[in-house]
């Protein structure tokens, strides 16, 4: 089964996981006034001011190689005001205002080459409002909206070449209603409907040349009923039946010229019942019967349609 989550969607969530959340240093007793800490190699690790035993005002933190790691601001020990974090190559990695120890207002993430990676808004420590994500070449990767820290409303993602990759809607963080995905050449790749984040009703997939590749119906994210698969030339490739996401009933496969190759039956994803195979000329090649996935009884072999002894 094809994953419901696109690469762009997965990367967006990974970005959210790495967004920096301030964690206070280990609780230690410090005298008020200027403070510095150092790595074992002597490099400066942090510097700032303590007030009433808590971080206060502007602080700077450094990587062990001496490169600036972050610039942070505090009030009474809580992150407050603009915070900035940097990649170890010196490029800005993240910019985020805080208020009373919580993320607040507009946030930005950056690629190591300095290009904007994503941007959006925080409200009450949750993502709310429009967001955008970008490739490291500056090309738009996706855009949408957050509501109560979940994707909600219209959503679009793009291939790195700029072509539309996917278009649909989210509701409470789950795919909802009609979704379409596209190949890099602009041709439709798939068309499907969702209900509460699960595939529902007709699902269609297409080759890059626009020809139908596969179609069938889903019910609560499980395959049910007849599914058909096609070659790029439009010829039927496979015809099979599903029940509760398992093959169940008649199955047929064909070659690119439309010639029947195999005819068999399944029961709960296991071969069960009559089996026949055919050669490229349509002549019977073999015949037998399966019972619970195992050949049962006589198995016949044919050559040019004639039974071999």
N, C-alpha and C positions, 0 to 999 in steps of 0.2 A: 504494500500500500504506500502511496506517495505521501510524504510528510506534509502536514497542513501548514507548517511554518516555513516561510521562505528564508533564504540566507540573510536577506536584509533585515527581516524581523528578528531573527536570532541575534544578529550583531547589535541591533538596537538595545535588546535586553541585556546583552553582555556589557555594553557601554554603561547602562544604568547601574550595573553591579559594581563597576570600577569607579563610579563617581565617588570622590573622596568624602568620607564622613569623618569629621574631626574626632579624634580619640585623645583624651588628655594623657600626658605622660604619667608614668607610675606615681602614685601618691607619695610624695616625699616632702619633708619639711624644708622650706627654703626661706632664707632671709629676704626681706623686701629690698628691692633695688635691682640694678643690672645683674644679669646672669648669663653665663656661657657654659656650654658643655662641649667636650671634645671626644673624638674617636681615639682608639688605642694608638693609632698612627700619628696622633697629634693634630689631625685636621679638625677644624671647627664643625661641630654637629648642630648646635643651636645657639641662638642668642636672643635675649629679650629682657623683659622686666617683670619682676614679681611684685604684687601689691596685695597686702593682707594674705600672703601665702599662696596666691593664685596668679596664673598668667594674666598679664594685663597689657593692653596697648599692642604695639607692633612687634611681631616675632618673625625670625627667619630660621629656616631649617636647611641643612645641607647634606648632599650625598657624601660618601666617604672619600670620593676623589676631589672634594672641594666645590663641586658644582652646586649651585643653588637648587634646592629641592622644593621649597615652598615659602611663600610670604603670607602670613596669617595675622589676623587681628582679633583681640580678645577684650572682653569686659567682664570683670569678676569671674575669670576662669572659663567663660563660655565664648565660643567663636562668635564674633560680632563684626559686621562690616565685610568688606571685600576680601576674599581669600583667593590665592593663586597657587597652583601647583605646576611643576615643570618636569619635562622629560629629562633624562640624564644627559642629553645632548645640549641642554640649555633652552630648548624651545618650550614655549608655554603649552602645558597639557590640559589645564582646566582653570576656568575662572568662574567663581560662584560667590555671590553675596550671602551672608548669614545674618540672622537676627535672633538674639537671645539663644544661641546655640543650635538654631535650626536653619536649614536651607531656605532661602527667601529670594523671590524675584528671578531674574534672567540668569540662565547658566549656559556655558559654552565649553565644549571639548575640542581639542586640536590634535591633528596628526603630528607625528614626529618631524615632518617637513614644514610645519607651521601652518598648513592649510586647515581651515575650519572643518571639524569632524561632525559635530552636532550642536544643536542649540534648542532651547526651550525655556519653560518657566516652571518655577516651584511656587506653591502656595500652601501654607500649613504643612510644610515638609513633604508634600506630594506633588507629582507632576500634574500640571493643569494648563490647558491652552495649547496653541499650535507648537509643533516641533518639526525640525528638519535635520536630515542626516546627509553627509556628503562623502564622496570618495576622496582619496588623497590627492587627486588631480583637480579638485574643486567642483567636479561634476555632481549634481544632485543625485542622491541615492534613494531617499524616501522622504515623504512628508505626510503629516497627519495631525491628529489632535489627541491630547490627553485629558482625561477627566477622572479626578480622584485616583491618580497614579496608574490609570489603565488607559490603553488606546481606546478611543471612542470616536465614532464618526467616520467620514470619508478618509481613505488611505490610498496612497500611490507609492510604488517603488519603481526604480529605473535601472536598466543595464548601464554598465560603465560607459558605453558608447553614447548614452543619452536616450535610447529608445525606452518607451514604457515597458516595464517588466510585469507589474501586477496592479490591479485596480479593484477596490472593493470597499466594504464598510466593516467597522468594528462596533461592537456593543459590549460595554463592560469588559473590555480586554479580549473578547472572543470574536472570531469572524462571524459575519452576519449577512444573510441574504445573498445576492448575486456577486460572485467574484470571477474576474477574468485574468488570465496570465498570458504573456506574449513572448514569442521567440525574439532574439536580437534583430531578426530581419523585419520585425513588425507584425508577422503573422500570428494569429491567435494560437496559443499553446494549449489552453484549457478553459473550460467554462463550467462552473458548478455553483450550487446553492448551499448555504449554510443556515443552520438553526441552532442557536446556543453553542456556536463554535464547532458543530459537527456537520459533516456532509449530509445533505438531505435531498432526495429526489434525483433528477437527471444529472449525470456527470459526463462530460465530453472532453477528450484530449485530441490534439491535432499535430500532424507532422509539420515540419518547417515549410513544406510546399503548400500548406493549407488543407491537405487531404485529412479526413477524419482518421485518427489513429486507434481510438478506443472509446467505447461508450457503454453506459450502464446506469443502474439506479442504486442509490444508497438510501438506507433507512436508519436513522440515528447512528451515522458514521459506519454502517456495516453494509457490505455488498448484498443485494437481494435481487433475484430475478435474472433476466437474460443480460449477458455482457457480450459485446462483439469487438473484435480487434481487426484492424485493417493494415494492409501493406501501403507503402507510399503511392503505389499506382492505383489505389482505390479498391483493389481486390480484397475480399474477405479472407482473413488469416485464421481467426479462431472464433468459434461460437460456443459459449459455455453458460451454465446456469449456476447461480449462487443462492444459498439459503443461510441467512444469519452469518455472512462473511465466509462461508465454506462452499466449495464446489459441491453441487448436488443436482443430479440429473444428467441429461445428455450433454456430451462434449464432442465437438468436431473441429479439426484443423485442416487447413488447405494450403497448397503451394501458391506462388505468385501468379500462376496462370489460372487459378480458380479450381484446380483439381483437388478432390478430397484425398487427404493423406491418412487421417486417423478418425475413427468413429468409436466412441466408448461411453461409459457411464460412470458417474461418481455418486457416492453416498457419504455425506459428512467429510468431504475432502479426501476420501479413499476410493480407489477404483473398485467398482462393484457392478457386475452385470456384463453383458455382451461386449466384446472388443473386436474391432476389425481394422486392418491397415491395408493401404493401397499403394501400388507403384505409380510412377510418373505418367503412365498411360491410362490410369484409372482402373487397372486390373487388380482384383483381390490378391493381397500378398500374404496375409495371415489372419487367423480367426481363432478366438477362444472366449473363455468366460473367466471373469475375476469374481472372487468372493472375499470381501473385506481386505482387498489389496493383494491377494494371492491368487495365482492361476488355479482354476478349479476345473478338473476334467480335461477333455481332449484339447490339444492346441494344434491347429492345422496350418501348414505352410503351402503356399501356392506359387507357381511360376507361370507367368503369362495367363493367369486365371485358372490354371489347371492344378488340382490337388496333387501334392507329391506324396508318394508312399513312404 
